[in-house]
Amino acid sequence: MLRFMPVGDSMTIGSAGEHTWRYRMWEHLRETYGGPFALVGPRETLYDKATDAPVSYRYADPDFPRAHLAGWGEGWLHMAPLIGEAVRSCRADVLLVSLGLIDLGFYTNAEQTAENVHRFVAAARSANPRIRLVVLPVIPNVRATTDAPFAAQVSRFNELLAKAVADLDEPRSPLLPASPPASYDIHHDTYDGTHPNASGEHKIAAAFAGAMWEAWGIGHPYAAGTS
């Protein structure tokens, strides 16, 4: 059994009524991975905008393993203290990580955020020395189109993230960079300039799937969809 844990912010937890890219990844692995697998994590809910809390189970299709470690408004800063226990209790083998936008937008600069990447990896490895991580760079959102300093911080962090992934990579616990979707367009792949719509969900899932297929032979190339 290979256990995948999605780790992320609002783009990963999703909100009431959505499929989420987690669902798209589950569909992909169900069709292409040749062995038993599960999505794991200590949380299951979606974010409910009406109550401003992660209390909804109203998935567009609830019939999938909904477990995750994601939170609306949470970043590397918030997940670094949680990841060790989450990996340990859920026996995660592979972490699919999409974090950083919230950190840079509200909490830490690029250098401080990169330090939290190191803390996150160390904590995950303390729980499972053979943990594998696939890490997606920050996808700039609509704020980056009008806020030049923020855009610069996103660019700088992605450089530091790439360096951290390279420096921290090791044979028994590999760190794998996922390439940001080349065709991702915030005007067509999000519903508000930040959060993915159906096409955005597919493209994020495809980024993770493509990285794992090319580097580790897990699954197959992602068959793009829009539904």
VMD Tcl script that draws the C-alpha trace (Angstrom):
set ca {
  {0.00 0.00 0.00}
  {1.43 3.35 -1.08}
  {0.06 6.23 0.98}
  {-0.06 9.72 -0.54}
  {-0.68 12.77 1.65}
  {-1.71 16.03 -0.08}
  {-0.34 18.99 1.90}
  {-1.32 22.53 1.03}
  {-3.23 25.75 1.51}
  {-6.59 26.93 0.19}
  {-5.77 25.68 -3.32}
  {-5.49 22.17 -1.88}
  {-8.21 22.00 0.74}
  {-10.73 23.53 -1.66}
  {-14.13 24.92 -0.70}
  {-17.64 23.53 -0.51}
  {-18.97 22.25 -3.82}
  {-15.59 21.65 -5.47}
  {-13.89 18.47 -6.64}
  {-10.33 19.66 -5.67}
  {-7.12 18.60 -7.37}
  {-6.88 15.88 -4.71}
  {-9.87 14.20 -6.33}
  {-8.33 14.58 -9.80}
  {-5.13 12.94 -8.50}
  {-7.09 10.08 -6.96}
  {-8.88 9.49 -10.26}
  {-5.56 9.50 -12.11}
  {-3.87 7.07 -9.72}
  {-6.90 4.79 -9.69}
  {-6.62 4.51 -13.46}
  {-2.83 4.33 -13.82}
  {-1.18 3.04 -10.64}
  {-0.77 -0.70 -10.68}
  {-0.91 -1.36 -6.97}
  {-2.91 -0.53 -3.86}
  {-2.75 3.09 -2.72}
  {-4.60 5.55 -0.51}
  {-4.87 9.25 0.11}
  {-4.15 9.85 3.78}
  {-4.06 12.72 6.23}
  {-5.55 13.88 9.53}
  {-8.22 16.08 7.91}
  {-11.11 15.45 5.52}
  {-13.16 18.63 5.25}
  {-13.48 21.43 2.75}
  {-13.52 25.10 3.64}
  {-17.01 26.57 4.04}
  {-17.05 30.20 2.93}
  {-20.43 30.78 4.59}
  {-19.09 29.93 8.04}
  {-15.46 30.89 7.38}
  {-14.33 27.52 8.71}
  {-13.14 24.12 7.38}
  {-16.33 22.27 8.28}
  {-17.87 21.21 4.97}
  {-18.08 17.70 3.54}
  {-19.97 18.89 0.47}
  {-17.58 17.65 -2.22}
  {-18.74 17.71 -5.83}
  {-18.11 13.97 -5.71}
  {-17.74 12.72 -2.14}
  {-16.97 9.14 -3.15}
  {-13.20 9.19 -2.82}
  {-10.56 9.05 -0.03}
  {-10.82 12.65 1.17}
  {-8.00 12.63 3.71}
  {-5.43 15.43 3.52}
  {-3.37 17.91 5.48}
  {-4.43 21.24 4.01}
  {-5.89 24.44 5.39}
  {-7.36 27.68 4.15}
  {-4.81 30.36 5.06}
  {-2.10 27.91 6.11}
  {1.43 27.69 4.73}
  {4.87 26.26 5.38}
  {4.87 28.21 8.66}
  {1.77 26.39 9.87}
  {2.45 22.94 8.45}
  {6.06 22.54 9.65}
  {4.95 21.94 13.28}
  {2.20 19.53 12.18}
  {3.80 17.39 9.51}
  {5.79 15.07 11.78}
  {2.77 13.79 13.69}
  {0.67 13.67 10.52}
  {3.24 11.50 8.73}
  {3.64 9.29 11.79}
  {-0.05 8.77 12.54}
  {-1.12 8.33 8.91}
  {1.96 6.33 7.87}
  {2.46 8.52 4.81}
  {4.92 7.39 2.14}
  {4.68 10.31 -0.33}
  {3.88 13.96 0.40}
  {2.38 16.05 -2.41}
  {3.13 19.58 -1.25}
  {1.76 22.87 -2.57}
  {2.53 25.69 -0.11}
  {4.02 29.17 0.03}
  {1.52 31.64 -1.38}
  {-0.02 32.35 2.02}
  {3.38 32.60 3.73}
  {4.63 35.21 1.28}
  {1.34 37.07 1.22}
  {0.85 37.43 4.96}
  {3.51 35.94 7.22}
  {7.12 35.54 6.06}
  {9.47 36.77 3.37}
  {11.12 34.47 0.85}
  {14.14 33.67 3.01}
  {12.07 32.99 6.13}
  {9.69 30.83 4.14}
  {12.62 28.80 2.80}
  {13.78 28.22 6.38}
  {10.37 26.75 7.14}
  {10.77 24.41 4.16}
  {13.86 23.02 5.85}
  {11.97 22.63 9.15}
  {9.12 20.88 7.36}
  {11.41 18.36 5.65}
  {13.33 17.65 8.85}
  {10.10 17.02 10.76}
  {8.70 14.75 8.05}
  {11.90 12.73 7.98}
  {11.96 12.43 11.76}
  {8.64 10.60 11.45}
  {9.57 8.55 8.37}
  {13.23 8.55 7.31}
  {12.18 7.20 3.90}
  {9.46 9.72 3.20}
  {9.29 10.97 -0.40}
  {8.23 14.52 -1.21}
  {6.99 16.11 -4.42}
  {7.00 19.90 -4.14}
  {5.18 22.34 -6.40}
  {6.53 25.89 -6.72}
  {4.25 28.79 -5.86}
  {1.92 29.63 -8.74}
  {1.65 33.45 -8.80}
  {-1.91 34.62 -8.28}
  {-3.75 37.77 -9.30}
  {-2.04 39.82 -6.60}
  {1.28 39.31 -8.37}
  {-0.07 41.13 -11.43}
  {-0.43 44.43 -9.54}
  {1.89 44.11 -6.53}
  {5.46 44.12 -7.84}
  {7.17 43.53 -4.46}
  {4.94 40.50 -3.85}
  {5.66 39.16 -7.33}
  {9.38 39.56 -6.64}
  {9.04 37.63 -3.38}
  {7.25 34.79 -5.17}
  {10.00 34.63 -7.77}
  {12.72 34.76 -5.11}
  {11.07 32.06 -3.01}
  {10.71 29.73 -5.97}
  {14.45 30.11 -6.57}
  {15.17 29.31 -2.92}
  {12.71 26.41 -3.00}
  {14.45 24.87 -5.99}
  {17.77 25.17 -4.15}
  {16.32 23.66 -0.96}
  {14.89 20.72 -2.89}
  {18.25 20.10 -4.54}
  {20.23 20.50 -1.31}
  {17.92 18.35 0.81}
  {17.44 15.56 -1.72}
  {18.90 12.24 -0.65}
  {18.59 8.69 -1.99}
  {16.56 7.20 0.84}
  {14.25 10.23 1.15}
  {14.07 11.95 -2.24}
  {12.73 15.44 -2.83}
  {11.25 15.91 -6.26}
  {10.42 19.30 -7.81}
  {7.20 19.41 -9.79}
  {7.23 21.78 -12.74}
  {4.57 24.48 -12.57}
  {1.94 23.89 -15.24}
  {3.24 25.68 -18.34}
  {-0.24 26.51 -19.58}
  {-1.67 27.61 -16.22}
  {-3.54 30.89 -16.69}
  {-5.14 32.58 -13.70}
  {-7.79 34.05 -16.00}
  {-8.90 30.64 -17.28}
  {-7.77 28.11 -14.65}
  {-9.07 29.85 -11.51}
  {-12.43 31.24 -10.50}
  {-11.06 34.25 -8.63}
  {-7.45 34.73 -9.70}
  {-6.13 32.32 -7.06}
  {-8.22 29.20 -6.50}
  {-8.38 26.57 -9.25}
  {-11.50 25.79 -11.19}
  {-11.94 22.40 -12.88}
  {-9.25 22.99 -15.50}
  {-6.89 24.33 -12.85}
  {-7.48 21.28 -10.67}
  {-6.53 19.02 -13.57}
  {-3.37 21.03 -14.29}
  {-2.18 20.96 -10.69}
  {-2.82 17.22 -10.46}
  {-0.99 16.79 -13.76}
  {2.06 18.62 -12.40}
  {2.38 16.18 -9.52}
  {1.54 13.16 -11.65}
  {4.03 14.07 -14.35}
  {6.85 14.52 -11.86}
  {6.20 11.14 -10.22}
  {5.92 9.35 -13.55}
  {9.11 10.82 -14.98}
  {11.24 10.42 -11.85}
  {9.82 7.36 -10.12}
  {7.71 5.53 -12.68}
  {4.57 5.93 -10.58}
  {1.39 5.88 -12.64}
  {1.51 7.15 -16.22}
  {1.44 10.55 -17.93}
  {-1.65 12.49 -16.91}
  {-4.59 12.33 -19.28}
  {-5.82 15.94 -19.24}
  {-9.48 16.57 -18.60}
  {-11.70 19.55 -18.10}
  {-14.78 18.15 -16.40}
}
mol new
graphics top color blue
foreach p $ca { graphics top sphere $p radius 0.5 }
foreach p [lrange $ca 0 end-1] q [lrange $ca 1 end] { graphics top cylinder $p $q radius 0.2 }
display resetview
